[in-house]
Amino acid sequence: MIGSLLVGLLVAIIAAAITNRGENMGCVGKILLGLAGAWVGQFLFGDWGPHIADTAIVPSVLGAVILLAIFWKRGS
């Protein structure tokens, strides 16, 4: 459980660095973004690449980038 939360945070931090969005989300918001991004990414792109705590990192980051690009404005 704690491992999944940390992976969600890691995924969201990587996605925010790639897109330059979501700087002011806070820790809980980033964890939720990372978990939702992991779900979306693994649903769309499958379960490939390196795994941490049973979460495929590459598809998870791609899913989080998609969510940030759709739902988050720059600078907000």
Backbone as a chain_set.jsonl record, in Angstrom:
{"seq": "MIGSLLVGLLVAIIAAAITNRGENMGCVGKILLGLAGAWVGQFLFGDWGPHIADTAIVPSVLGAVILLAIFWKRGS", "coords": {"N": [[0.828, -1.194, 0.0], [1.805, 1.335, 0.917], [3.983, 1.377, -0.746], [2.745, 1.561, -3.254], [1.642, 4.11, -3.07], [3.956, 5.668, -2.929], [5.062, 5.079, -5.419], [3.07, 6.192, -7.028], [3.437, 8.893, -6.381], [6.065, 9.252, -7.376], [5.639, 8.744, -10.127], [3.907, 10.878, -10.774], [5.551, 13.09, -10.229], [7.542, 12.766, -12.181], [5.948, 12.987, -14.496], [4.987, 15.617, -14.2], [7.372, 17.004, -14.43], [8.019, 16.481, -17.074], [5.909, 17.702, -18.508], [5.746, 20.31, -17.551], [3.614, 21.134, -15.96], [1.212, 21.251, -13.275], [2.545, 22.105, -10.972], [1.712, 23.19, -8.536], [0.169, 21.306, -7.169], [0.421, 19.864, -4.802], [1.25, 17.315, -2.371], [-0.624, 15.215, -1.899], [-2.346, 15.558, -4.071], [-0.582, 15.003, -6.169], [-0.001, 12.324, -5.652], [-2.531, 11.176, -6.082], [-2.861, 11.864, -8.778], [-0.744, 10.373, -9.864], [-1.554, 7.729, -9.26], [-3.997, 7.578, -10.679], [-2.985, 8.104, -13.222], [-1.374, 5.861, -13.54], [-3.301, 3.874, -13.668], [-4.757, 4.626, -15.997], [-2.674, 4.653, -17.895], [-1.732, 1.969, -17.882], [-4.025, 0.719, -18.677], [-4.377, 1.707, -21.293], [-1.839, 1.306, -22.576], [-0.788, -1.109, -21.749], [1.101, -3.557, -19.83], [4.136, -3.166, -19.52], [7.724, -2.736, -19.512], [9.927, -1.447, -16.897], [9.138, -2.458, -13.525], [7.847, -1.299, -10.443], [6.747, -2.027, -7.311], [4.67, -3.625, -8.386], [3.761, -1.982, -10.452], [3.859, -0.793, -13.672], [6.222, 1.359, -14.817], [6.776, 3.023, -17.15], [4.357, 3.002, -18.867], [2.679, 4.082, -16.917], [3.701, 6.652, -16.414], [3.252, 7.756, -18.937], [0.435, 7.7, -18.959], [-0.096, 9.484, -16.845], [0.993, 11.819, -17.917], [-0.773, 12.219, -20.023], [-3.15, 12.713, -18.571], [-2.411, 15.068, -17.197], [-1.983, 16.782, -19.381], [-4.547, 16.991, -20.429], [-6.27, 17.842, -18.31], [-5.068, 19.867, -16.728], [-4.107, 23.208, -16.377], [-1.43, 25.336, -17.465], [0.672, 26.826, -15.058], [-1.23, 26.87, -13.048]], "CA": [[0.0, 0.0, 0.0], [2.684, 2.5, 0.976], [4.79, 1.321, -1.969], [1.93, 2.076, -4.357], [1.535, 5.562, -2.904], [5.248, 6.251, -3.298], [5.182, 4.968, -6.872], [2.178, 7.21, -7.568], [4.118, 10.179, -6.231], [7.18, 9.256, -8.32], [5.079, 8.86, -11.479], [3.387, 12.237, -10.943], [6.686, 14.022, -10.277], [8.147, 12.627, -13.503], [5.013, 13.542, -15.484], [4.973, 17.072, -14.04], [8.637, 17.515, -14.966], [7.968, 16.374, -18.532], [4.907, 18.601, -19.097], [5.788, 21.628, -16.909], [2.28, 21.42, -15.421], [0.919, 20.636, -11.994], [3.543, 22.441, -9.959], [1.082, 23.565, -7.262], [-0.83, 20.305, -6.823], [0.592, 19.336, -3.46], [1.672, 15.924, -2.281], [-1.784, 14.33, -2.049], [-2.787, 15.687, -5.452], [0.362, 14.294, -7.027], [-0.196, 10.891, -5.442], [-3.768, 10.805, -6.781], [-2.561, 11.933, -10.205], [0.097, 9.227, -10.207], [-2.354, 6.503, -9.23], [-4.918, 7.628, -11.813], [-2.168, 7.965, -14.414], [-0.97, 4.46, -13.639], [-4.464, 3.112, -14.122], [-5.02, 4.978, -17.396], [-1.549, 4.232, -18.721], [-1.687, 0.522, -18.024], [-5.213, 0.336, -19.439], [-4.166, 2.053, -22.7], [-0.571, 0.865, -23.152], [-0.414, -2.442, -21.291], [1.936, -3.765, -18.644], [5.486, -3.433, -20.008], [8.749, -1.867, -18.951], [10.321, -1.75, -15.513], [8.063, -2.47, -12.529], [8.108, -1.014, -9.04], [5.535, -2.312, -6.529], [3.691, -4.148, -9.342], [3.295, -0.902, -11.321], [4.743, -0.554, -14.815], [6.559, 2.779, -14.712], [6.684, 3.768, -18.412], [2.957, 3.297, -19.2], [2.098, 4.921, -15.868], [4.119, 8.034, -16.677], [2.52, 8.193, -20.127], [-0.939, 7.974, -18.55], [-0.115, 10.71, -16.045], [1.226, 12.93, -18.846], [-2.045, 12.429, -20.724], [-4.087, 13.36, -17.642], [-1.96, 16.445, -16.981], [-2.185, 17.563, -20.597], [-5.973, 17.204, -20.649], [-7.028, 18.444, -17.216], [-4.361, 20.837, -15.914], [-3.607, 24.379, -17.089], [-0.087, 25.767, -17.069], [0.747, 27.886, -14.062], [-2.318, 26.846, -12.058]], "C": [[0.874, 1.26, 0.0], [3.574, 2.544, -0.264], [4.032, 1.872, -3.16], [1.79, 3.587, -4.274], [2.837, 6.259, -3.298], [5.481, 6.177, -4.807], [4.279, 5.985, -7.553], [2.797, 8.593, -7.489], [5.271, 10.296, -7.223], [6.687, 9.451, -9.752], [4.596, 10.285, -11.73], [4.51, 13.265, -11.012], [7.358, 13.96, -11.64], [7.252, 13.248, -14.57], [4.961, 15.06, -15.401], [6.255, 17.69, -14.58], [8.641, 17.487, -16.494], [7.065, 17.45, -19.127], [4.991, 20.034, -18.594], [4.402, 22.063, -16.425], [2.142, 20.761, -14.057], [1.901, 20.937, -10.897], [2.925, 22.675, -8.582], [0.044, 22.552, -6.797], [-0.741, 19.862, -5.368], [0.879, 17.848, -3.501], [0.507, 14.958, -2.521], [-2.305, 14.377, -3.482], [-1.881, 14.948, -6.414], [0.224, 12.783, -6.869], [-1.443, 10.425, -6.18], [-3.578, 10.848, -8.292], [-1.733, 10.728, -10.64], [-0.671, 7.922, -10.226], [-3.331, 6.451, -10.395], [-4.157, 7.474, -13.127], [-1.698, 6.538, -14.623], [-2.114, 3.605, -14.155], [-4.736, 3.359, -15.598], [-3.915, 4.447, -18.299], [-1.49, 2.731, -18.926], [-2.914, 0.004, -18.761], [-4.973, 0.566, -20.934], [-2.948, 1.37, -23.314], [-0.11, -0.502, -22.684], [0.545, -2.402, -20.114], [3.347, -4.147, -19.078], [6.462, -2.463, -19.368], [9.082, -2.246, -17.523], [9.138, -1.616, -14.551], [8.608, -2.096, -11.158], [6.779, -1.187, -8.325], [4.382, -2.718, -7.452], [3.068, -3.082, -10.226], [4.317, -0.698, -12.422], [4.979, 0.948, -14.918], [6.313, 3.54, -16.012], [5.227, 4.019, -18.822], [2.281, 4.196, -18.169], [2.45, 6.389, -16.072], [3.387, 8.571, -17.904], [1.064, 8.519, -19.79], [-1.05, 9.248, -17.735], [0.132, 11.936, -16.91], [-0.062, 13.246, -19.602], [-3.029, 13.151, -19.816], [-3.689, 14.806, -17.367], [-2.229, 17.313, -18.203], [-3.662, 17.887, -20.811], [-6.585, 18.102, -19.569], [-6.325, 19.575, -16.467], [-3.826, 21.969, -16.778], [-2.207, 24.718, -16.603], [-0.177, 26.893, -16.061], [-0.369, 27.894, -13.06], [-2.205, 25.628, -11.171]], "O": [[0.689, 2.146, -0.834], [3.883, 3.621, -0.772], [4.608, 2.576, -3.989], [1.815, 4.271, -5.298], [2.816, 7.317, -3.927], [6.033, 7.104, -5.4], [4.673, 6.583, -8.554], [2.69, 9.378, -8.431], [5.436, 11.343, -7.85], [7.261, 10.239, -10.504], [4.854, 10.842, -12.797], [4.422, 14.219, -11.785], [7.709, 14.998, -12.201], [7.738, 13.957, -15.451], [4.897, 15.728, -16.433], [6.224, 18.79, -15.132], [9.205, 18.376, -17.132], [7.413, 18.051, -20.144], [4.35, 20.91, -19.174], [4.07, 23.247, -16.483], [2.872, 19.825, -13.73], [2.086, 20.131, -9.986], [3.557, 22.384, -7.566], [-0.887, 22.926, -6.084], [-1.761, 19.518, -4.771], [0.762, 17.207, -4.545], [0.648, 13.99, -3.267], [-2.666, 13.343, -4.044], [-2.355, 14.334, -7.369], [0.323, 12.045, -7.849], [-1.417, 9.384, -6.838], [-4.071, 9.977, -9.008], [-2.006, 10.132, -11.682], [-0.466, 7.093, -11.113], [-3.484, 5.409, -11.032], [-4.624, 6.795, -14.041], [-1.63, 6.06, -15.756], [-1.914, 2.717, -14.984], [-4.923, 2.414, -16.366], [-4.188, 3.861, -19.346], [-1.224, 2.269, -20.035], [-2.85, -1.043, -19.405], [-5.325, -0.283, -21.754], [-3.012, 0.903, -24.451], [0.89, -1.009, -23.194], [0.766, -1.362, -19.494], [3.718, -5.319, -19.013], [6.056, -1.478, -18.75], [8.582, -3.242, -17.0], [8.258, -0.775, -14.739], [9.694, -2.525, -10.768], [5.788, -0.557, -8.697], [3.264, -2.221, -7.319], [1.948, -3.263, -10.705], [5.495, -0.458, -12.154], [4.034, 1.718, -15.087], [5.697, 4.605, -15.984], [4.883, 5.167, -19.105], [1.403, 4.986, -18.516], [1.599, 7.265, -15.921], [2.948, 9.721, -17.907], [0.521, 9.507, -20.284], [-1.996, 10.015, -17.912], [-0.457, 12.989, -16.667], [-0.398, 14.414, -19.796], [-3.677, 14.105, -20.246], [-4.554, 15.68, -17.311], [-2.658, 18.458, -18.067], [-3.989, 18.957, -21.324], [-7.337, 19.024, -19.885], [-6.96, 20.202, -15.618], [-3.17, 21.727, -17.791], [-1.846, 24.421, -15.464], [-1.0, 27.799, -16.192], [-0.469, 28.836, -12.273], [-3.031, 25.436, -10.278]]}, "num_chains": 1, "name": "protein.A"}
